[in-house]
Amino acid sequence: MTKGQFEESLESALMKSSLSRIKTFCRQEDFHLNKSPDVSKDHAQKPNLVLILISGQDVHITLKVFFDAKKCPSLTEQTHGQSDQEDEQSHRSVDVVKELSNLIAGHIKMLLDQAGINCEISLPISMRGYDEIFFKDDINLGLKKNQWEIYRESEKLTFVSVVRNSLDNDIELEYVEESSTIELF
């Protein structure tokens, strides 16, 4: 597998894993994947951002999830039930997206480990999504950027992955879906 093929396999695995984890975690099958959204102007409408890193000697992945915590009620219904208080609902949504990003990163780490690539994952960090609009992407530095959305009705999570791959070897990355269920609290 060439470096480009490896990066394509990794991008595909990130998308599949994110969709699978959201469906399983929320116990709802009606989430969908949009592989090529135009999200350049969309970040400004999503005030929340969760970021997690998957990093090793040869592969560094930054996974960002942009969302509006006030517009994602179904993310918390299975874990916390419904809430009448908007602030509480927003806090819960942020916690759920942090947990989802951790599950996605854990699955990608497992796939990379199976391919012989040692890496670790960071804790998920939440911050204001608005900060992203002020940083330019015009410096390449050998980074591969990919964007996708997972949506359900009016709920939408925008994913952005940034990958730096310095692997020289032929590495096979095979997507394997775990058959286990995700236990909620």
N, C-alpha and C positions, 0 to 999 in steps of 0.2 A: 504494500500500500504506500503510495507516494505521500509526501507531506500535505499536498492539496487534498488528496483523498481522505487522509486522516482528519484534516480540519473539517471537511464536509461531513464525515461520519460523526465527529464530535458535535457539530452544529445540529445535526439530525437527532442525536441522542439527547441533547439539551431540550429541544422542542418536544420530543416524544415523552421524555421524563417529566417535564413541567405539566403537560396536559394530563398524563396518567396520574401524577401525584395530586393534582387539583380534583380530578374526578373521584379518586379514591378517598381523599381526605374529606371532601365535602359530601361524599356519598350521593353525587348527582352526576348523571351521565350526559347532561345537555350542555356541557361546556364544549366550545369549538376552538379550533386553531386557525389563525390567519398567519400564513408564513411570510407575507411581505406587506406589512401595513405601512402606510405613510404616517409615521409617528413624529416627524420633525416638529410640527406645531402642537402635537398632542401632549407633550411633556408639561407644558404650561398649565394644562387643565387637570393635571394629576399632582396634587400637593404632597403625596407620600412616596417615599422611595425606600426600598429595602435592598441592601447590598450584601453579598457574601462572596468570599474568595475561595477558589480551589487552586492550590499552588503546590508545585514540586520543582525539582531541579530543571526540568525541560518544558513543563507546561504550566502556564499561569492563566487562570480563567477568572474574570470578574463577571458576576451575574448580578444584574440590576433588575428590580421589579418596580415599575411605576404604577401607581393606582390612586384612586380617591377613596379613602377609607369610609367616607360617608355614603358612597354609592356601591358598596360591596356587602350588603347584608347577608347574602346566602353563604358567604365564606364562614360566618360565625354561627349560623343556625345549628349545625350539627354538634359543635363543641360547647357552645355557651347558651343556646336558645336565643330567643328574640329579646331585644331590649328596647324600652321606650325612650331611654336617654341617649341622645345623639353622641355625646362625648364618650360615654361608656362603649357604645357600638363602635366608634372610631378606634378607640384603644384596642378593643377586641380584634378588629380587622387587621390592625398593624401586627398584633401578636400572631394571628393566624398566618399572615403572609410571611412573617419571619420563620415560623415553623415550616411552612411550605418550602421556602427557599432552602432551609436546612435539609429537608427530605430530598429535594432535587439534587443539592450538592452532594449529599451522602450517596445517592444512587450513581451519580457521575463518578465520584471517587471510587466506588466499587467497580465500575466498568473500566476505569483507568488502571486500577490495581490488577484486574484480571488480564489487562493487556501488558502488564509488567511495568507500568509507570507509577512510581511511588509519589503520592501527594497527600496533602493535608487540607482540611477545610477550616475556615475561620468561623467565628460566631457571626450570625446575621446582625447587621447594624441597620437601624431605621433612622431616617433623616428626612428633611424637607426635599421633595422632588424638584422644587423650583431651582435649586442650586445647579442642576444639570444644564439649564439653559444658558448659563454664563460661561461655560467652558466650550472651547472650539475643538472640533475633531479633525482639523486640517493637518495635523502632524501624524504621519503614519507609524513610524518606528517599528514596522514589521507586525503590526497588530491586525487581527482579523475581527471585524465587528459584524454582528448579526442581530436582527430584530424580529420579534414575532409577538402576536397578541393571543391571549386566551380570553374568550368572551362568552357571556351567557346573558341574554336579554340586554339590560342596560349596564350590566357589570362588565368591566374590562380591565385586564391586567396586561401591561405592556412589558415585555421582557427584552433586555438588551444584554448580549454577551460580548465580551471583549477577550480575545484569546491571543496569547503570545506562545508560539510553538517553536522551540529550538531543537526539536528532535531531528536527528540525522538518520536514524535507523528506519527500517520498514517495520511499522507497528500496526497490528490489526486491532481495530476497536470494533467490537461486536456488541450491538445493542441487545441486552437481555432484560426482559421485564420480570420483575420479581412477582411471584404468585401470592405473596402474603398480603394480609390486610393491614391497614394502618389503624392501630388502636388509639382511640380518643381518650384523653384524660381519665 
